[in-house]
Amino acid sequence: FLPLLAGLAANFLPKIFCKITKKC
């Protein structure tokens, strides 16, 4: 469960960071 969650976060967080900071 945790490795899956970590993988999901690793895929999801950069997209949010991109939207917030406008840096992609």
CHARMM internal coordinates of N, CA and C (Angstrom, degrees):
IC EDIT
DIST 1 N 1 CA 1.4742
DIST 1 CA 1 C 1.5326
ANGL 1 N 1 CA 1 C 110.69
DIST 1 C 2 N 1.3238
ANGL 1 CA 1 C 2 N 116.96
DIHE 1 N 1 CA 1 C 2 N -45.94
DIST 2 N 2 CA 1.4700
ANGL 1 C 2 N 2 CA 119.64
DIHE 1 CA 1 C 2 N 2 CA -177.21
DIST 2 CA 2 C 1.5144
ANGL 2 N 2 CA 2 C 114.15
DIHE 1 C 2 N 2 CA 2 C -67.22
DIST 2 C 3 N 1.3379
ANGL 2 CA 2 C 3 N 118.84
DIHE 2 N 2 CA 2 C 3 N -43.35
DIST 3 N 3 CA 1.4772
ANGL 2 C 3 N 3 CA 118.81
DIHE 2 CA 2 C 3 N 3 CA 176.68
DIST 3 CA 3 C 1.5236
ANGL 3 N 3 CA 3 C 111.94
DIHE 2 C 3 N 3 CA 3 C -59.60
DIST 3 C 4 N 1.3172
ANGL 3 CA 3 C 4 N 116.51
DIHE 3 N 3 CA 3 C 4 N -36.38
DIST 4 N 4 CA 1.4631
ANGL 3 C 4 N 4 CA 121.19
DIHE 3 CA 3 C 4 N 4 CA 179.02
DIST 4 CA 4 C 1.5240
ANGL 4 N 4 CA 4 C 110.00
DIHE 3 C 4 N 4 CA 4 C -66.13
DIST 4 C 5 N 1.3205
ANGL 4 CA 4 C 5 N 115.36
DIHE 4 N 4 CA 4 C 5 N -42.16
DIST 5 N 5 CA 1.4603
ANGL 4 C 5 N 5 CA 120.80
DIHE 4 CA 4 C 5 N 5 CA 179.80
DIST 5 CA 5 C 1.5240
ANGL 5 N 5 CA 5 C 110.89
DIHE 4 C 5 N 5 CA 5 C -65.70
DIST 5 C 6 N 1.3293
ANGL 5 CA 5 C 6 N 115.48
DIHE 5 N 5 CA 5 C 6 N -40.01
DIST 6 N 6 CA 1.4611
ANGL 5 C 6 N 6 CA 120.67
DIHE 5 CA 5 C 6 N 6 CA 179.30
DIST 6 CA 6 C 1.5280
ANGL 6 N 6 CA 6 C 110.18
DIHE 5 C 6 N 6 CA 6 C -64.96
DIST 6 C 7 N 1.3286
ANGL 6 CA 6 C 7 N 116.11
DIHE 6 N 6 CA 6 C 7 N -40.37
DIST 7 N 7 CA 1.4521
ANGL 6 C 7 N 7 CA 120.53
DIHE 6 CA 6 C 7 N 7 CA 178.62
DIST 7 CA 7 C 1.5202
ANGL 7 N 7 CA 7 C 111.10
DIHE 6 C 7 N 7 CA 7 C -65.92
DIST 7 C 8 N 1.3153
ANGL 7 CA 7 C 8 N 115.72
DIHE 7 N 7 CA 7 C 8 N -38.44
DIST 8 N 8 CA 1.4585
ANGL 7 C 8 N 8 CA 120.75
DIHE 7 CA 7 C 8 N 8 CA 179.59
DIST 8 CA 8 C 1.5238
ANGL 8 N 8 CA 8 C 110.11
DIHE 7 C 8 N 8 CA 8 C -66.50
DIST 8 C 9 N 1.3230
ANGL 8 CA 8 C 9 N 116.53
DIHE 8 N 8 CA 8 C 9 N -42.40
DIST 9 N 9 CA 1.4568
ANGL 8 C 9 N 9 CA 121.45
DIHE 8 CA 8 C 9 N 9 CA 179.72
DIST 9 CA 9 C 1.5237
ANGL 9 N 9 CA 9 C 110.25
DIHE 8 C 9 N 9 CA 9 C -64.87
DIST 9 C 10 N 1.3342
ANGL 9 CA 9 C 10 N 116.41
DIHE 9 N 9 CA 9 C 10 N -40.18
DIST 10 N 10 CA 1.4572
ANGL 9 C 10 N 10 CA 121.09
DIHE 9 CA 9 C 10 N 10 CA -179.06
DIST 10 CA 10 C 1.5262
ANGL 10 N 10 CA 10 C 111.05
DIHE 9 C 10 N 10 CA 10 C -64.48
DIST 10 C 11 N 1.3385
ANGL 10 CA 10 C 11 N 115.47
DIHE 10 N 10 CA 10 C 11 N -28.52
DIST 11 N 11 CA 1.4559
ANGL 10 C 11 N 11 CA 120.51
DIHE 10 CA 10 C 11 N 11 CA -179.54
DIST 11 CA 11 C 1.5232
ANGL 11 N 11 CA 11 C 111.13
DIHE 10 C 11 N 11 CA 11 C -87.07
DIST 11 C 12 N 1.3202
ANGL 11 CA 11 C 12 N 116.25
DIHE 11 N 11 CA 11 C 12 N -28.87
DIST 12 N 12 CA 1.4623
ANGL 11 C 12 N 12 CA 122.15
DIHE 11 CA 11 C 12 N 12 CA -171.38
DIST 12 CA 12 C 1.5247
ANGL 12 N 12 CA 12 C 112.91
DIHE 11 C 12 N 12 CA 12 C -92.10
DIST 12 C 13 N 1.3379
ANGL 12 CA 12 C 13 N 116.30
DIHE 12 N 12 CA 12 C 13 N -41.30
DIST 13 N 13 CA 1.4637
ANGL 12 C 13 N 13 CA 120.32
DIHE 12 CA 12 C 13 N 13 CA -175.75
DIST 13 CA 13 C 1.5247
ANGL 13 N 13 CA 13 C 114.33
DIHE 12 C 13 N 13 CA 13 C -61.15
DIST 13 C 14 N 1.3456
ANGL 13 CA 13 C 14 N 118.99
DIHE 13 N 13 CA 13 C 14 N -42.58
DIST 14 N 14 CA 1.4741
ANGL 13 C 14 N 14 CA 118.59
DIHE 13 CA 13 C 14 N 14 CA 178.37
DIST 14 CA 14 C 1.5276
ANGL 14 N 14 CA 14 C 112.66
DIHE 13 C 14 N 14 CA 14 C -58.99
DIST 14 C 15 N 1.3266
ANGL 14 CA 14 C 15 N 117.31
DIHE 14 N 14 CA 14 C 15 N -33.11
DIST 15 N 15 CA 1.4627
ANGL 14 C 15 N 15 CA 120.33
DIHE 14 CA 14 C 15 N 15 CA 179.79
DIST 15 CA 15 C 1.5213
ANGL 15 N 15 CA 15 C 110.54
DIHE 14 C 15 N 15 CA 15 C -68.29
DIST 15 C 16 N 1.3232
ANGL 15 CA 15 C 16 N 116.00
DIHE 15 N 15 CA 15 C 16 N -39.86
DIST 16 N 16 CA 1.4614
ANGL 15 C 16 N 16 CA 120.13
DIHE 15 CA 15 C 16 N 16 CA 178.31
DIST 16 CA 16 C 1.5214
ANGL 16 N 16 CA 16 C 109.89
DIHE 15 C 16 N 16 CA 16 C -68.58
DIST 16 C 17 N 1.3365
ANGL 16 CA 16 C 17 N 115.48
DIHE 16 N 16 CA 16 C 17 N -42.95
DIST 17 N 17 CA 1.4625
ANGL 16 C 17 N 17 CA 120.90
DIHE 16 CA 16 C 17 N 17 CA 178.19
DIST 17 CA 17 C 1.5264
ANGL 17 N 17 CA 17 C 109.78
DIHE 16 C 17 N 17 CA 17 C -59.21
DIST 17 C 18 N 1.3200
ANGL 17 CA 17 C 18 N 116.03
DIHE 17 N 17 CA 17 C 18 N -39.59
DIST 18 N 18 CA 1.4543
ANGL 17 C 18 N 18 CA 122.12
DIHE 17 CA 17 C 18 N 18 CA 179.46
DIST 18 CA 18 C 1.5196
ANGL 18 N 18 CA 18 C 110.70
DIHE 17 C 18 N 18 CA 18 C -63.00
DIST 18 C 19 N 1.3239
ANGL 18 CA 18 C 19 N 116.29
DIHE 18 N 18 CA 18 C 19 N -42.83
DIST 19 N 19 CA 1.4601
ANGL 18 C 19 N 19 CA 120.07
DIHE 18 CA 18 C 19 N 19 CA -178.25
DIST 19 CA 19 C 1.5194
ANGL 19 N 19 CA 19 C 111.28
DIHE 18 C 19 N 19 CA 19 C -69.90
DIST 19 C 20 N 1.3235
ANGL 19 CA 19 C 20 N 116.80
DIHE 19 N 19 CA 19 C 20 N -37.48
DIST 20 N 20 CA 1.4585
ANGL 19 C 20 N 20 CA 120.83
DIHE 19 CA 19 C 20 N 20 CA -176.71
DIST 20 CA 20 C 1.5249
ANGL 20 N 20 CA 20 C 111.11
DIHE 19 C 20 N 20 CA 20 C -73.28
DIST 20 C 21 N 1.3265
ANGL 20 CA 20 C 21 N 116.41
DIHE 20 N 20 CA 20 C 21 N -47.01
DIST 21 N 21 CA 1.4568
ANGL 20 C 21 N 21 CA 120.40
DIHE 20 CA 20 C 21 N 21 CA -173.17
DIST 21 CA 21 C 1.5267
ANGL 21 N 21 CA 21 C 113.17
DIHE 20 C 21 N 21 CA 21 C -92.64
DIST 21 C 22 N 1.3367
ANGL 21 CA 21 C 22 N 115.64
DIHE 21 N 21 CA 21 C 22 N -12.91
DIST 22 N 22 CA 1.4708
ANGL 21 C 22 N 22 CA 121.78
DIHE 21 CA 21 C 22 N 22 CA -176.61
DIST 22 CA 22 C 1.5240
ANGL 22 N 22 CA 22 C 111.16
DIHE 21 C 22 N 22 CA 22 C 64.62
DIST 22 C 23 N 1.3382
ANGL 22 CA 22 C 23 N 117.21
DIHE 22 N 22 CA 22 C 23 N 19.35
DIST 23 N 23 CA 1.4639
ANGL 22 C 23 N 23 CA 121.35
DIHE 22 CA 22 C 23 N 23 CA 177.69
DIST 23 CA 23 C 1.5189
ANGL 23 N 23 CA 23 C 108.46
DIHE 22 C 23 N 23 CA 23 C -111.68
DIST 23 C 24 N 1.3349
ANGL 23 CA 23 C 24 N 115.85
DIHE 23 N 23 CA 23 C 24 N 116.57
DIST 24 N 24 CA 1.4629
ANGL 23 C 24 N 24 CA 119.23
DIHE 23 CA 23 C 24 N 24 CA -177.46
DIST 24 CA 24 C 1.5316
ANGL 24 N 24 CA 24 C 110.36
DIHE 23 C 24 N 24 CA 24 C -120.63
END
COOR INIT
IC SEED 1 N 1 CA 1 C
IC BUILD
